């Protein structure tokens, strides 16, 4: 039998339906893989019983002829999604031990579709980070290694547990969230695919909030088809989320096509930056050639406010984080630090000091500052105006094209500690991904090749609002032409 852990979502779904293997065999294989990969630290909580229970139900459903879209497919769940009866912490000590009594809409949709849960995936604390070095439960390690090196590499962030687990074949797919690039950047670092759908496609209800106007759930998987399959089950209208889009969910998988004839692909000149890694530039040029080969017309476009995107994002996101994280005070749930003789204010201070990590504290302080009297108009209001201008840039660009093609990240994966002492250098990891997040647009990263050290590099496709189909199709066109087969060799 084929090693089941090498199979993706579509292969597991179709093979299970054809009777090639049972769902329990699949769940057991992945449970064993998860149990044998502790060195990567991808999971905070393992839930083998959940995966087996879903598998047993899938086997019964197959016998009864009542299969669901994801019957037989076990997946990972980022620890930002509340899961009923299973600890959910957002990788922070302040929520350690928190057991939700409710299920997030996205995870509920996936369980209703027949998927089983292998466990809760590690991440940057409260989704704040680009390298998975801010988790209270330890760093996630990428399964990749540079040629001739044994040095650890980061898997990207904040969805680093997700990207590392998929790249290491510990799960065929998993959920991620993207606030400023946290699906796309880790996907690029680990040689997998991931799509951030249009803001509002996936409900935010039950997803622990970082920046409410930016947070969006999306799938990460081995390839474009698997992302399409996952997204169909994740997306839905949800009256519990005021930002949820009341629109039907398209059948993205059935409409997949790598034929881009009639499509115009824009190349934003502002994404060519001084000092860009020549290998990133070369991959971008290769991506342009692949788009042409798929039948697309290439046009140059301008996004003039791109240079202001990162500064605007790092005002808006911390401001919203400051507001959202005010609820963690030691009173209602999670950690409570109550020093002897302490009053209420002392408890607040002690709990938040002990429960939040340095990066979370940094962003709360920045956010509180930019929202404070005397600075709100100078910072937050101006950043909101810049955000509007960035969205208008995309609208103008899409008047002359259907999609945009750009690099996903400015570099390949780096080693832990290389950038953690320099927050500005760390924030620059999001320079290519933040603009689409500020505009709420669908965007995807697909692996395009490897650099001289054998590490994955990703290409990013950005689409018009609600046009996930064109993004997925362009991703499929790149995937077919890139022929990316590189994978991390097992060392853990």
C-alpha distance (Angstrom), angle and dihedral (degrees) to the residues before:
residue distance angle dihedral
X1 . . .
X2 3.81 . .
X3 3.80 113.1 .
X4 3.80 97.1 -93.3
X5 3.78 93.4 -149.7
X6 3.81 89.5 65.3
X7 3.80 90.8 63.2
X8 3.78 125.2 96.2
X9 3.79 129.3 -141.9
X10 3.82 97.2 -83.9
X11 3.81 93.0 45.5
X12 3.81 92.6 49.3
X13 3.81 93.0 45.3
X14 3.80 94.1 47.9
X15 3.80 96.4 39.5
X16 3.79 91.4 49.7
X17 3.80 91.4 49.5
X18 3.80 90.3 49.1
X19 3.80 90.6 53.2
X20 3.80 95.3 -114.9
X21 3.80 89.8 133.5
X22 3.78 140.3 -10.0
X23 3.78 125.6 -101.7
X24 3.80 89.5 -119.6
X25 3.80 90.4 57.3
X26 3.79 89.4 53.1
X27 3.81 94.4 47.1
X28 3.81 91.8 46.7
X29 3.81 91.9 50.9
X30 3.80 92.8 51.7
X31 3.82 93.4 42.2
X32 3.80 88.3 54.7
X33 3.82 91.0 48.3
X34 3.80 91.4 51.3
X35 3.81 91.9 48.2
X36 3.80 90.6 51.2
X37 3.80 97.3 50.9
X38 3.81 103.4 64.6
X39 3.81 90.2 131.2
X40 3.81 90.7 70.7
X41 3.84 92.2 54.1
X42 3.80 90.9 -148.2
X43 3.80 97.4 144.8
X44 3.80 127.8 57.5
X45 3.80 92.3 -175.2
X46 3.80 125.8 18.2
X47 3.80 117.3 -150.4
X48 3.82 106.9 -172.1
X49 3.80 92.2 155.1
X50 3.81 91.4 57.3
X51 3.80 90.7 51.9
X52 3.82 92.4 47.7
X53 3.82 93.7 46.7
X54 3.81 91.0 52.3
X55 3.81 89.6 46.2
X56 3.80 92.9 51.7
X57 3.80 89.5 50.0
X58 3.81 89.9 49.4
X59 3.80 90.9 52.1
X60 3.82 89.6 51.5
X61 3.81 91.2 46.9
X62 3.81 91.2 51.6
X63 3.78 90.4 53.1
X64 3.80 89.6 48.1
X65 3.81 94.6 44.4
X66 3.81 92.9 -120.3
X67 3.81 101.4 118.1
X68 3.79 121.8 164.1
X69 3.85 126.8 -144.4
X70 3.82 94.8 -94.3
X71 3.82 100.3 27.8
X72 3.78 109.4 149.7
X73 3.81 95.4 16.6
X74 3.84 117.9 117.9
X75 3.81 116.2 -160.8
X76 3.79 141.4 -179.9
X77 3.82 123.5 -112.9
X78 3.79 121.6 -146.3
X79 3.80 109.1 -123.8
X80 3.80 90.6 -118.0
X81 3.83 91.3 76.5
X82 3.80 115.2 84.4
X83 3.80 110.8 -124.5
X84 3.78 119.0 -167.8
X85 3.78 111.8 -111.9
X86 3.81 94.0 -0.1
X87 3.82 122.6 99.7
X88 3.80 113.1 -100.0
X89 3.80 117.1 -171.5
X90 3.83 111.2 155.4
X91 3.84 80.8 -127.9
X92 3.83 90.4 -72.8
X93 3.80 130.7 125.6
X94 3.80 89.0 -138.2
X95 3.82 89.2 71.0
X96 3.80 97.9 34.4
X97 3.78 108.1 136.8
X98 3.82 94.3 18.7
X99 3.83 108.9 143.3
X100 3.82 110.5 -170.3
X101 3.79 117.7 -138.5
X102 3.78 90.7 -153.5
X103 3.80 139.2 52.2
X104 3.80 126.3 -120.8
X105 3.78 113.8 -115.1
X106 3.82 93.1 -118.2
X107 3.81 94.7 51.1
X108 3.81 90.6 42.6
X109 3.81 89.2 54.0
X110 3.81 90.9 51.0
X111 3.81 94.0 49.0
X112 3.81 89.4 47.6
X113 3.81 87.6 53.2
X114 3.80 89.3 57.1
X115 3.81 102.1 -101.0
X116 3.80 121.6 142.5
X117 3.81 127.1 -143.6
X118 3.81 121.4 -120.0
X119 3.79 92.8 -175.3
X120 3.80 148.6 -65.8
X121 3.78 112.8 -63.2
X122 3.78 125.1 -131.9
X123 3.80 118.5 -115.5
X124 3.78 144.4 163.3
X125 3.78 109.0 -64.4
X126 3.83 109.6 -83.6
X127 3.84 85.9 -10.9
X128 3.80 90.6 -70.1
X129 3.78 109.7 137.9
X130 3.78 145.4 53.5
X131 3.80 101.1 -133.6
X132 3.82 109.3 38.2
X133 3.79 90.7 -112.2
X134 3.82 95.8 119.6
X135 3.83 99.1 66.4
X136 3.79 115.7 122.0
X137 3.81 86.7 -140.6
X138 3.79 96.3 59.6
X139 3.78 136.1 -88.0
X140 3.78 121.1 -52.0
X141 3.80 111.8 -129.6
X142 3.78 123.5 -144.6
X143 3.81 116.0 -124.9
X144 3.82 87.8 -134.8
X145 3.80 125.2 97.1
X146 3.78 128.9 -170.4
X147 3.80 114.7 -114.7
X148 3.78 111.2 -79.7
X149 3.81 93.1 4.0
X150 3.79 134.7 107.2
X151 3.80 94.2 -168.7
X152 3.78 117.0 127.0
X153 3.79 117.7 -112.2
X154 3.79 129.7 -153.6
X155 3.84 117.5 -114.0
X156 3.80 93.0 -143.4
X157 3.78 124.5 -108.3
X158 2.85 164.4 -35.9
X159 3.82 89.4 -15.8
X160 3.81 90.9 40.8
X161 3.78 95.9 128.9
X162 3.79 88.3 54.5
X163 3.81 95.1 48.3
X164 3.81 94.2 44.6
X165 3.81 93.4 47.6
X166 3.81 93.3 50.8
X167 3.81 93.8 44.7
X168 3.81 89.6 49.6
X169 3.83 91.2 49.9
X170 3.81 92.4 -116.7
X171 3.80 90.2 129.9
X172 3.81 132.7 7.5
X173 3.80 93.2 -131.8
X174 3.78 140.8 -11.9
X175 3.76 143.7 -174.9
X176 3.77 122.6 -92.0
X177 3.77 135.4 176.4
X178 3.78 127.2 -136.9
X179 3.80 122.3 -157.0
X180 3.80 98.8 153.5
X181 3.79 102.5 -8.6
X182 3.79 105.4 -41.5
X183 3.81 94.0 137.9
X184 3.79 98.6 38.4
X185 3.81 101.0 42.6
X186 3.83 97.1 50.8
X187 3.81 89.7 43.1
X188 3.81 89.1 55.8
X189 3.82 92.5 46.7
X190 3.81 93.6 53.4
X191 3.81 103.5 36.3
X192 3.81 98.9 -109.7
X193 3.81 135.1 113.8
X194 3.79 128.4 -105.4
X195 3.78 136.1 169.3
X196 3.78 131.3 -156.4
X197 3.81 104.5 -156.5
X198 3.79 125.8 -148.5
X199 3.82 111.4 -63.6
X200 3.80 105.9 -89.8
X201 3.82 98.2 26.2
X202 3.83 91.8 105.7
X203 3.77 120.7 40.9
X204 3.80 118.1 -110.7
X205 3.80 91.9 -155.9
X206 3.79 109.4 123.6
X207 3.82 92.5 11.7
X208 3.80 110.4 118.6
X209 3.79 104.8 -114.5
X210 3.80 127.0 -119.6
X211 3.83 103.8 158.5
X212 3.78 109.6 -4.6
X213 3.81 98.1 -158.5
X214 3.82 91.1 53.0
X215 3.82 108.5 31.2
X216 3.80 113.6 108.2
X217 3.79 130.2 166.5
X218 3.78 121.0 -135.2
X219 3.81 142.2 159.1
X220 3.80 130.3 -94.4
X221 3.80 121.1 -163.2
X222 3.80 145.4 142.5
X223 3.78 95.5 -82.8
X224 3.78 146.8 4.8
X225 3.82 96.4 -94.1
X226 3.79 91.5 53.7
X227 3.81 90.0 50.6
X228 3.81 89.8 52.1
X229 3.81 91.6 50.1
X230 3.81 92.2 48.9
X231 3.80 94.4 45.6
X232 3.81 92.0 53.5
X233 3.80 89.6 59.7
X234 3.81 96.1 40.0
X235 3.80 98.4 49.5
X236 3.80 122.3 81.0
X237 3.78 143.3 132.0
X238 3.79 110.5 -93.6
X239 3.82 121.7 -170.4
X240 3.82 87.9 -161.1
X241 3.84 89.3 67.7
X242 3.80 113.9 63.2
X243 3.81 90.8 -158.9
X244 3.82 94.2 51.9
X245 3.81 114.7 119.7
X246 3.81 114.3 -121.6
X247 3.79 94.6 -142.5
X248 3.80 134.5 119.0
X249 3.82 116.2 -96.9
X250 3.83 109.5 -114.8
X251 3.79 122.4 -131.8
X252 3.79 92.8 -112.4
X253 3.80 96.2 171.9
X254 3.80 95.3 54.1
X255 3.81 91.7 49.5
X256 3.81 95.9 49.8
X257 3.79 112.4 132.3
X258 3.79 131.8 160.0
X259 3.81 91.6 -156.8
X260 3.81 104.8 110.5
X261 3.79 97.7 175.5
X262 3.78 109.3 142.5
X263 3.81 92.5 23.4
X264 3.79 122.9 115.5
X265 3.80 117.4 -148.7
X266 3.79 117.5 -157.2
X267 3.80 123.3 -146.1
X268 3.82 109.1 -154.0
X269 3.80 108.7 -141.3
X270 3.82 92.9 -155.6
X271 3.81 90.3 66.8
X272 3.81 89.2 68.8
X273 3.76 99.4 90.2
X274 3.79 133.3 -175.2
X275 3.77 111.4 -93.5
X276 3.80 94.3 16.5
X277 3.78 112.6 168.0
X278 3.84 105.2 -96.7
X279 3.81 89.7 -137.2
X280 3.81 90.0 56.7
X281 3.81 89.7 49.4
X282 3.82 91.1 48.4
X283 3.81 91.5 51.1
X284 3.80 90.0 49.6
X285 3.80 90.2 53.9
X286 3.79 89.5 48.2
X287 3.80 89.1 51.2
X288 3.80 90.0 53.3
X289 3.81 89.3 52.9
X290 3.82 90.4 50.1
X291 3.81 90.7 51.4
X292 3.80 90.0 52.4
X293 3.79 90.7 48.0
X294 3.82 89.0 53.3
X295 3.79 89.0 56.5
X296 3.79 101.1 -98.8
X297 3.78 124.9 139.2
X298 3.81 114.3 -128.0
X299 3.80 119.2 -137.5
X300 3.80 131.6 176.5
X301 3.80 115.0 -122.7
X302 3.78 136.1 179.7
X303 3.80 129.0 -133.3
X304 3.81 97.3 -177.9
X305 3.80 98.2 -177.7
X306 3.81 94.3 53.7
X307 3.81 92.0 107.6
X308 3.81 89.6 61.8
X309 3.82 95.2 49.3
X310 3.80 98.3 87.3
X311 3.84 95.3 46.7
X312 3.81 90.6 46.4
X313 3.81 91.6 48.4
X314 3.81 92.4 50.3
X315 3.80 89.2 55.3
X316 3.81 98.9 42.9
X317 3.81 98.0 41.9
X318 3.85 96.3 48.5
X319 3.81 90.3 44.7
X320 3.79 91.0 55.5
X321 3.80 90.9 42.0
X322 3.81 90.5 53.5
X323 3.80 89.2 55.5
X324 3.81 96.9 41.7
X325 3.79 95.8 47.2
X326 3.80 94.1 50.1
X327 3.82 87.2 88.9
X328 3.82 91.7 70.0
X329 3.77 98.4 86.1
X330 3.81 106.3 131.9
X331 3.80 93.4 -103.7
X332 3.80 108.0 92.0
X333 3.80 109.0 23.9
X334 3.77 143.8 -15.4
X335 3.78 126.4 24.9
X336 3.79 122.1 8.3
X337 3.80 119.0 -172.1
X338 3.80 109.8 -170.0
X339 3.82 112.9 175.6
X340 3.81 117.8 -156.9
X341 3.77 111.0 -78.1
X342 3.79 92.0 5.2
X343 3.78 123.4 155.2
X344 3.79 126.9 -146.3
X345 3.81 94.9 -84.9
X346 3.81 90.4 47.6
X347 3.81 89.9 52.8
X348 3.81 91.7 50.1
X349 3.80 91.4 50.4
X350 3.82 96.0 44.1
X351 3.82 93.5 45.8
X352 3.78 95.3 49.3
X353 3.81 93.0 42.5
X354 3.81 91.4 52.7
X355 3.80 97.6 37.3
X356 3.80 103.9 46.2
X357 3.80 124.6 68.0
X358 3.79 125.0 -132.4
X359 3.80 96.6 -95.1
X360 3.80 92.5 49.3
X361 3.80 90.5 48.8
X362 3.81 90.0 48.4
X363 3.80 92.4 53.9
X364 3.80 93.8 43.5
X365 3.81 89.7 53.2
X366 3.82 92.6 47.2
X367 3.79 90.6 47.7
X368 3.78 94.5 47.0
X369 3.80 89.6 49.4
X370 3.81 96.0 51.1
X371 3.82 90.7 47.3
X372 3.79 95.1 48.1
X373 3.79 124.4 108.9
X374 3.77 110.7 -81.8
X375 3.82 94.0 22.1
X376 3.81 103.3 55.1
X377 3.80 94.2 84.1
X378 3.80 93.7 38.4
X379 3.80 94.6 52.9
X380 3.80 118.6 8.7
X381 3.80 97.3 37.9
X382 3.80 91.1 47.6
X383 3.80 91.9 48.0
X384 3.80 90.2 51.2
X385 3.81 89.5 52.9
X386 3.81 90.8 50.1
X387 3.79 88.8 50.4
X388 3.81 89.1 56.7
X389 3.80 90.9 49.9
X390 3.82 90.7 50.7
X391 3.81 90.6 51.9
X392 3.80 89.0 49.4
X393 3.81 90.0 51.3
X394 3.80 89.3 58.3
X395 3.81 91.8 47.2
X396 3.80 90.8 53.3
X397 3.81 92.0 45.9
X398 3.79 91.6 50.6
X399 3.79 89.6 55.5
X400 3.82 86.1 74.2
X401 3.82 101.5 30.8
X402 3.80 143.1 28.5
X403 3.80 100.7 -141.0
X404 3.79 140.4 15.0
X405 3.80 125.5 -135.2
X406 3.80 121.9 -156.7
X407 3.80 141.0 141.1
X408 3.80 115.3 -80.0
X409 3.81 96.7 -141.9
X410 3.82 136.2 12.7
X411 3.84 92.3 -127.7
X412 3.79 142.8 14.3
X413 3.81 120.5 -100.5
X414 3.80 117.2 -56.7
X415 3.79 133.7 -157.2
X416 3.82 124.0 -88.6
X417 3.79 111.2 -90.6
X418 3.81 95.2 23.8
X419 3.80 93.7 105.7
X420 3.81 105.6 8.1
X421 3.82 92.7 96.6
X422 3.81 91.0 54.3
X423 3.83 111.8 58.5
X424 3.81 92.6 -175.3
X425 3.81 92.3 55.5
X426 3.80 88.9 48.1
X427 3.81 92.6 49.5
X428 3.83 90.0 52.4
X429 3.81 88.1 68.8
X430 3.81 85.7 78.4
X431 3.80 96.6 51.6
X432 3.84 94.8 110.6
X433 3.80 97.4 36.6
X434 3.81 103.8 45.5
X435 3.84 99.0 71.7
X436 3.83 94.1 62.4
X437 3.81 89.8 47.5
X438 3.80 92.6 52.5
X439 3.82 88.9 51.6
X440 3.82 93.8 44.7
X441 3.81 92.5 -125.3
X442 3.82 128.9 152.5
X443 3.79 112.0 -103.1
X444 3.78 134.4 171.6
X445 3.79 138.9 -167.3
X446 3.79 121.3 -148.5
X447 3.82 126.3 178.6
X448 3.80 112.1 -102.1
X449 3.78 103.5 176.1
X450 3.79 145.1 -56.8
X451 3.79 132.6 -81.6
X452 3.80 127.7 -124.3
X453 3.82 89.3 -79.0
X454 3.79 91.7 54.2
X455 3.82 94.2 -108.8
X456 3.82 122.5 140.4
X457 3.80 123.1 -100.3
X458 3.80 123.8 -165.6
X459 3.79 137.1 -146.6
X460 3.79 120.6 -146.6
X461 3.81 127.2 -143.3
X462 3.81 118.7 -164.9
X463 3.79 120.6 -166.1
X464 3.76 141.7 -172.8
X465 3.80 117.9 -81.8
X466 3.83 111.1 -74.5
X467 3.81 92.3 7.0
X468 3.79 98.3 112.4
X469 3.80 87.9 140.1
X470 3.81 94.3 67.0
X471 3.82 90.2 45.4
X472 3.80 91.7 51.6
X473 3.81 91.7 45.4
X474 3.80 92.4 51.6
X475 3.79 88.8 46.9
X476 3.80 89.4 52.7
X477 3.82 90.5 50.1
X478 3.81 90.6 54.1
X479 3.80 92.4 43.3
X480 3.80 92.8 53.8
X481 3.79 93.5 47.3
X482 3.79 97.2 41.2
X483 3.80 91.8 52.5
X484 3.80 88.6 -158.9
X485 3.80 107.0 -167.9
X486 3.80 100.7 149.6
X487 3.77 114.2 123.0
X488 3.76 137.9 175.9
X489 3.80 112.3 -90.2
X490 3.78 111.5 -127.7
X491 3.80 113.3 -102.1
X492 3.80 101.8 143.9
